[in-house]
Amino acid sequence: PSSFRLGPNYPNPFNPQTIIPFTVPAAVSDAHLRVFNLLGQPIRTLVRGSLTAGPYTVSWDGRDDLGRSMSAGVYLYRLEAGEWGASGKMVKSE
């Protein structure tokens, strides 16, 4: 891959889970993919740590870090990898 890329989640809207695709063009030692509510509060960390170059897909099951099911609504996801970052929006339906 030649550049960082954060793709749209699919399906969107989703229930009970969604897939978030992203691409990392070079190894990074500190990557994070997190889900936030609309208040900007972190809900779930899906990726934390180092990544090698390549394409990735991560699944979110609509639960927070404690395993509680989140309500229907709009959520944000953000990938940060080194100095690069991008965000997306997704909708959880009931």
Backbone bond lengths (Angstrom), bond angles and torsions (degrees), N, CA, C in turn:
res aa  C-N    CA-C-N  psi(-1)  N-CA   C-N-CA  omega(-1)  CA-C   N-CA-C  phi
1 P - - - 1.463 - - 1.528 111.19 -
2 S 1.319 116.34 144.63 1.458 120.38 -176.04 1.520 113.79 -100.09
3 S 1.334 118.72 -11.93 1.467 120.18 -178.87 1.523 110.69 -153.75
4 F 1.344 115.16 160.57 1.449 120.19 172.89 1.516 108.26 -67.88
5 R 1.324 116.19 145.76 1.452 120.36 177.47 1.521 108.63 -151.94
6 L 1.318 116.04 132.08 1.458 122.81 172.04 1.515 106.27 -115.79
7 G 1.313 116.39 113.18 1.462 120.42 -176.94 1.512 112.19 -87.03
8 P 1.335 116.44 169.17 1.463 120.12 175.67 1.523 110.31 -72.16
9 N 1.320 115.14 144.36 1.462 118.27 177.29 1.523 109.88 -70.09
10 Y 1.313 115.87 156.09 1.463 120.50 177.14 1.517 109.27 -147.16
11 P 1.314 119.58 143.10 1.459 124.04 -10.52 1.524 110.75 -69.99
12 N 1.307 115.28 161.56 1.468 121.14 177.87 1.525 107.34 -145.71
13 P 1.313 120.42 112.20 1.463 129.20 4.74 1.536 111.38 -68.47
14 F 1.337 114.34 163.10 1.459 119.68 -176.52 1.523 111.43 -134.11
15 N 1.297 115.36 156.61 1.455 125.59 169.47 1.515 105.99 -173.55
16 P 1.290 122.07 118.40 1.451 127.93 12.58 1.526 114.84 -99.67
17 Q 1.350 119.03 -8.03 1.466 118.54 -179.37 1.519 110.83 -144.38
18 T 1.339 114.83 163.43 1.456 121.82 178.90 1.522 109.09 -139.27
19 I 1.323 115.53 159.52 1.460 122.96 -179.69 1.524 108.51 -112.70
20 I 1.335 116.55 134.88 1.463 122.36 176.88 1.532 107.62 -116.77
21 P 1.347 117.25 113.80 1.465 120.27 178.72 1.530 111.40 -93.39
22 F 1.319 116.06 145.36 1.459 120.22 173.81 1.518 109.58 -154.16
23 T 1.332 115.01 160.77 1.463 121.95 -178.38 1.521 109.23 -130.05
24 V 1.315 115.25 136.67 1.461 122.58 177.70 1.531 107.27 -118.64
25 P 1.360 118.95 119.58 1.466 120.39 -175.58 1.528 114.60 -80.05
26 A 1.323 117.53 -18.03 1.460 121.54 -179.76 1.520 108.57 -147.43
27 A 1.301 117.04 157.36 1.461 120.79 -179.93 1.529 110.61 -59.23
28 V 1.330 116.31 138.86 1.464 122.54 175.20 1.524 107.58 -128.86
29 S 1.326 115.85 144.04 1.464 119.65 -176.52 1.519 112.61 -93.97
30 D 1.328 117.95 -15.25 1.463 120.27 -176.00 1.524 110.13 -140.03
31 A 1.318 116.71 84.58 1.464 122.05 179.69 1.527 109.49 -110.91
32 H 1.329 115.30 144.97 1.462 121.77 176.86 1.518 109.37 -138.39
33 L 1.307 116.55 133.88 1.460 122.23 168.81 1.515 105.68 -122.68
34 R 1.340 115.53 116.20 1.460 120.75 -174.77 1.525 110.41 -125.92
35 V 1.329 115.16 153.89 1.461 122.97 173.78 1.521 107.34 -109.58
36 F 1.339 116.01 136.56 1.467 123.00 -178.82 1.519 109.98 -126.84
37 N 1.337 115.88 153.78 1.458 119.10 169.38 1.529 108.21 -83.47
38 L 1.333 117.60 178.23 1.465 120.32 -176.65 1.522 113.32 -70.49
39 L 1.326 117.89 -11.56 1.462 121.14 174.91 1.526 111.27 -86.05
40 G 1.335 116.29 -2.29 1.460 120.77 -179.54 1.511 113.77 85.26
41 Q 1.318 116.87 9.54 1.469 120.73 179.57 1.533 109.33 -83.13
42 P 1.326 117.79 133.17 1.464 119.86 178.96 1.523 111.07 -66.81
43 I 1.326 115.81 135.03 1.459 123.08 -179.13 1.526 110.44 -107.45
44 R 1.340 115.24 -45.60 1.463 119.65 -174.95 1.516 110.19 -152.28
45 T 1.320 116.54 138.12 1.460 122.25 171.65 1.523 107.42 -100.63
46 L 1.325 116.30 119.37 1.461 121.40 -177.68 1.523 112.55 -97.27
47 V 1.339 117.09 -30.06 1.469 122.30 178.11 1.517 107.26 -137.78
48 R 1.328 115.83 135.15 1.472 121.68 174.99 1.517 107.62 -150.31
49 G 1.341 115.77 120.81 1.459 118.43 176.11 1.510 112.37 130.72
50 S 1.317 115.38 -158.11 1.466 120.64 -176.36 1.531 110.33 -88.39
51 L 1.333 114.33 149.28 1.460 122.09 177.57 1.520 108.98 -133.37
52 T 1.310 116.31 144.88 1.459 120.98 171.75 1.526 108.43 -90.17
53 A 1.313 117.30 166.33 1.458 121.32 178.67 1.522 110.12 -63.01
54 G 1.344 115.71 142.14 1.453 119.82 175.76 1.511 112.99 143.58
55 P 1.330 116.12 176.18 1.458 121.27 177.71 1.534 110.55 -85.60
56 Y 1.314 115.98 148.30 1.461 122.81 179.99 1.522 109.46 -137.20
57 T 1.326 115.62 153.94 1.460 122.56 166.92 1.517 106.99 -133.60
58 V 1.331 115.22 137.57 1.456 121.15 179.35 1.526 107.64 -127.87
59 S 1.306 116.29 138.32 1.458 121.59 179.75 1.527 109.98 -99.80
60 W 1.340 116.29 139.83 1.467 120.97 171.16 1.514 107.62 -119.62
61 D 1.323 115.55 127.60 1.460 121.99 -177.01 1.525 113.97 -93.32
62 G 1.332 117.70 12.93 1.459 120.83 178.23 1.514 113.79 77.30
63 R 1.341 117.20 17.01 1.462 121.32 -179.29 1.521 110.33 -113.20
64 D 1.338 115.81 157.36 1.464 119.91 177.02 1.523 110.07 -87.17
65 D 1.325 117.43 -176.89 1.470 121.82 -178.40 1.530 112.74 -63.78
66 L 1.342 117.65 -19.76 1.463 121.25 178.77 1.524 112.65 -94.35
67 G 1.339 116.65 1.66 1.458 120.73 177.84 1.516 114.74 89.15
68 R 1.327 117.49 5.15 1.471 120.68 179.85 1.523 109.85 -81.41
69 S 1.323 116.57 137.71 1.453 121.43 177.37 1.522 109.57 -70.65
70 M 1.337 116.00 130.50 1.461 120.71 179.60 1.524 109.30 -85.16
71 S 1.320 115.48 151.80 1.463 120.71 -178.83 1.527 110.25 -72.46
72 A 1.325 115.09 165.49 1.459 120.51 175.45 1.520 108.96 -62.79
73 G 1.318 116.88 145.44 1.452 120.35 179.23 1.510 111.82 155.76
74 V 1.323 114.99 -171.08 1.457 122.29 -178.81 1.528 109.22 -96.21
75 Y 1.314 115.69 134.72 1.459 122.76 178.42 1.523 108.73 -130.28
76 L 1.314 115.91 153.96 1.453 122.65 177.26 1.517 109.30 -110.79
77 Y 1.311 117.08 147.94 1.465 120.86 172.28 1.513 108.52 -127.38
78 R 1.330 115.82 144.08 1.462 120.99 -176.17 1.524 109.46 -137.16
79 L 1.330 114.64 129.49 1.463 122.24 174.50 1.514 107.65 -106.23
80 E 1.325 116.59 126.65 1.460 122.99 173.27 1.515 107.47 -124.18
81 A 1.326 115.27 125.74 1.457 121.10 -178.59 1.523 107.70 -139.68
82 G 1.322 116.17 102.65 1.453 119.58 -174.87 1.523 109.28 66.69
83 E 1.328 116.52 -126.93 1.468 120.90 179.24 1.524 112.39 -90.26
84 W 1.314 117.72 -1.55 1.456 122.24 -177.31 1.523 110.52 -95.88
85 G 1.323 116.97 143.92 1.451 121.16 176.00 1.514 111.34 -154.52
86 A 1.346 116.26 149.96 1.462 122.00 177.07 1.520 107.88 -154.96
87 S 1.337 115.68 156.47 1.460 121.99 -177.49 1.519 111.28 -130.86
88 G 1.313 115.17 160.02 1.459 121.93 175.01 1.517 109.40 -144.50
89 K 1.327 115.26 169.88 1.460 121.82 -178.47 1.525 108.68 -124.56
90 M 1.332 116.56 139.93 1.452 121.28 178.65 1.516 110.39 -139.09
91 V 1.325 115.80 158.59 1.459 121.93 -177.15 1.527 108.63 -122.57
92 K 1.333 115.16 124.96 1.469 120.96 174.38 1.510 107.54 -97.66
93 S 1.319 116.38 125.39 1.458 121.09 178.10 1.523 109.12 -103.20
94 E 1.309 115.11 165.19 1.478 119.96 177.92 1.493 110.61 -98.31
